[in-house]
């Protein structure tokens, strides 16, 4: 198959839509993914980024359908991660007259993955432009969005920003532009992508956004997902919110359970929060409703939990006790949160135990590591089945989390 999409005459998307990928190093790509590469045919011919290595032949076919591979002058590498650079060796071999264009850190990163001793390199400095004839590319380094060597390229003559990982989404679709896809779903996937991939680098993202704000952009061409041409404002407004960790009025109750005791507690916390949310809605009829979600850690993917957690203002974590510790999938959630470095959230530890103890206590300790202020000094615990008193405590804690979430959200809006 050969399949390309024209962005402008002489500027085409030539990458690969991967309908089959379901695991992208732990990212649950339930909708598949895309690895976008862009071909610019001017007096000089440049290919921006490549695709994952298994799809190199597809990339070659797409490029060759538009231009003789011998006529490719530049292979621009904006990011050395292998979903974009994986087919670079194949393209270097297939395009004998091409020079690899990247920044110095990217060259070093490529050298860590591949034998580049025979590659021709042209190293760009930040702000430097590469003339392709009537059009040009200006390079900007955007370190840590997503790796230290990450960069973006702006084509002023066409007002196109080649943003690499930034503004991407993991979606496999025949629709290639934002106005061809359902916008709320698109923003949800862009948010999930941000939460799971870019979230630890909020400060660096904000810096990159400052640069983007100075550019006149008519089209954002990311390395993943659909291109933004009709809803550029929507994505450019969403990113600063995500990058600053702006709170939504949202409470998550994330738990794992063995014989349903922790689940009974989770449901009561959830009910307490929902009830408090109804009270807020009555007092503030025009305000957004409090979003309360119950998430079983073994029935909800880490990817989804992270996407929802990005802007949650309060979270309860619960676990039964297993081997005097917490249950493994709840542990995975807490580990994941630690690396993603979300903005602090008001928190609660809870859970159950039988003949041994340790699950809820382990969560309480992890809250300290996460630096999440807990609403109780010790976890709410149930021995075997929760008593009416314990369930009442859970309900009250749910209300308290809801109140805290509302206050955090309101403070952000002030
Ligand atoms: Fe899409 Fe950081 O690679």
Boltz pocket constraint, residues with backbone or C-beta under 6 A from the ligand:
constraints:
  - pocket:
      binder: B
      contacts: [[A, 79], [A, 81], [A, 82], [A, 83], [A, 84], [A, 146], [A, 147], [A, 165], [A, 223], [A, 224]]
      max_distance: 6.0
